């Protein structure tokens, strides 16, 4: 009898530990209730060159679902893009599929996370060599000396946060997305893992406490949950998704010199990466031939083959404060 109780106790402890483990780790997180809808929030300004936007998501712990704020993260190395994690319904449960870095953006359940993650691929920017070009129509760019372009992005769908099951998004991976799954991937950086752990330890992020509207929905840098660059969720569950910075007026900070807008030096910014292995990833992003002014008449984004950079308008290097869009 005592042995049976001991075995049951160990089994229960292992389940609790599995649920409490980070959603980035190679641990299967299975939940029998669907995650809440994605909150509505605006994107904090990009801190500097080389930062990639990683959208917020609902993670799970023994206390229930909790919000992990969206944040800007320095890519582990040039050429890598972030594929967000997502919840997928299978065999009567919701399973978490962890996000990862790779040369292409793979399948993330068709979830519309906003800010360029429209459900398929990524329309927020692309790499050309060691330089990242930002699509200003979906990113909040205030810093100078970064490369930008403008391209309209058409978003579809609502704020459902899971794939499959009752009320879920009914989308399957495309042929290219299946191929991207077999590419070499890199786990989340140490900063990303610590960012999620910090959110899990704060009860204010629990859905049962914030009712789906976290007071900290997004941050400018991982783990920074206080300060002027913290963004709260807004709107109600009946509002249309607008988790993006599209067509938002971004005022230039007043009474500050140009040095206030300068991005973090890359040699300092790259301390924000984890200990992932390095390889010479050569993305298939075709380089723009001309670097003139941004296109006057942007074209609509069509998410084909997860390659948002193709047929993109000619980028320009940001040298002034942002203009009203």
FENFEN-V965946 format. One record per residue. N is the residue number from 0. OMEGA is omega in whole degrees, 0 to 359 (999 if undefined). D_CENTER is the distance of its C-alpha to the mean C-alpha in whole Angstrom. Layout:
N/OMEGA/D_CENTER
N/OMEGA/D_CENTER
This chain:
0/180/49
1/179/48
2/179/46
3/179/45
4/180/43
5/179/42
6/179/40
7/179/38
8/178/37
9/179/36
10/179/34
11/180/33
12/180/31
13/178/30
14/180/28
15/179/27
16/180/26
17/180/24
18/183/22
19/182/21
20/179/20
21/180/16
22/176/14
23/185/13
24/180/17
25/180/19
26/179/20
27/177/20
28/183/20
29/182/22
30/182/22
31/175/25
32/184/23
33/176/20
34/178/17
35/176/17
36/181/16
37/178/13
38/178/14
39/180/14
40/176/13
41/184/13
42/174/11
43/180/12
44/178/14
45/183/13
46/183/15
47/183/16
48/178/16
49/176/14
50/177/11
51/179/8
52/174/5
53/187/2
54/177/3
55/183/6
56/176/8
57/174/12
58/183/13
59/176/17
60/179/20
61/180/24
62/179/24
63/180/21
64/175/18
65/184/16
66/173/13
67/187/10
68/171/9
69/182/6
70/175/7
71/182/8
72/174/9
73/179/12
74/180/12
75/175/14
76/180/17
77/179/17
78/182/16
79/178/13
80/184/10
81/170/7
82/183/7
83/172/6
84/180/9
85/175/11
86/177/14
87/181/17
88/180/21
89/176/23
90/175/27
91/181/27
92/178/24
93/183/20
94/179/19
95/175/15
96/188/14
97/175/12
98/182/9
99/174/10
100/178/11
101/181/13
102/176/15
103/174/14
104/183/11
105/183/13
106/175/13
107/170/11
108/184/13
109/182/13
110/179/11
111/179/11
112/181/7
113/178/9
114/179/8
115/176/9
116/189/7
117/183/11
118/177/12
119/177/13
120/181/12
121/182/10
122/183/12
123/180/10
124/181/13
125/178/14
126/168/16
127/187/20
128/179/22
129/183/20
130/177/19
131/178/16
132/185/17
133/173/14
134/187/15
135/180/16
136/180/16
137/179/13
138/178/12
139/184/14
140/177/16
141/184/19
142/177/20
143/176/22
144/170/23
145/182/20
146/183/20
147/169/19
148/179/20
149/179/20
150/183/19
151/179/19
152/179/16
153/181/18
154/178/16
155/176/17
156/182/17
157/185/17
158/177/14
159/188/16
160/181/13
161/181/15
162/178/17
163/178/21
164/180/23
165/179/25
166/182/23
167/179/20
168/183/18
169/180/21
170/177/19
171/180/20
172/176/19
173/179/20
174/180/23
175/180/20
176/175/18
177/179/20
178/180/21
179/180/18
180/184/18
181/175/21
182/177/20
183/182/19
184/179/16
185/180/15
186/178/14
187/179/11
188/178/13
189/179/16
190/178/14
191/179/11
192/179/13
193/178/15
194/179/13
195/179/13
196/178/16
197/178/17
198/182/15
199/183/17
200/181/21
201/184/20
202/180/22
203/179/21
204/180/17
205/178/19
206/179/19
207/180/23
208/184/23
209/177/21
210/176/22
211/179/18
212/183/18
213/179/17
214/176/18
215/183/15
216/181/12
217/180/10
218/181/12
219/180/12
220/181/12
221/174/12
222/179/15
223/185/16
224/176/17
225/177/19
226/185/21
227/182/20
228/176/17
229/184/16
230/178/15
231/174/16
232/178/16
233/180/19
234/181/20
235/182/22
236/182/21
237/183/23
238/178/21
239/182/19
240/172/16
241/179/15
242/183/11
243/181/11
244/185/14
245/174/16
246/176/20
247/177/19
248/181/22
249/183/21
250/175/24
251/179/25
252/183/26
253/174/29
254/176/32
255/180/30
256/181/31
257/180/29
258/180/28
259/181/26
260/186/23
261/180/23
262/176/20
263/177/20
264/185/22
265/180/20
266/175/23
267/183/22
268/184/18
269/170/18
270/182/19
271/182/16
272/179/16
273/183/17
274/181/20
275/177/19
276/181/21
277/172/21
278/182/23
279/179/23
280/178/21
281/181/22
282/182/19
283/182/21
284/177/20
285/182/23
286/175/24
287/182/25
288/181/29
289/180/29
290/179/27
291/179/29
292/178/28
293/183/25
294/180/26
295/181/28
296/182/27
297/179/24
298/180/23
299/179/21
300/174/18
301/187/19
302/178/17
303/176/19
304/176/19
305/183/15
306/187/16
307/183/15
308/184/18
309/181/21
310/179/23
311/177/21
312/183/23
313/182/25
314/175/22
315/178/24
316/183/24
317/180/23
318/179/26
319/177/27
320/182/25
321/177/23
322/177/25
323/181/25
324/999/23
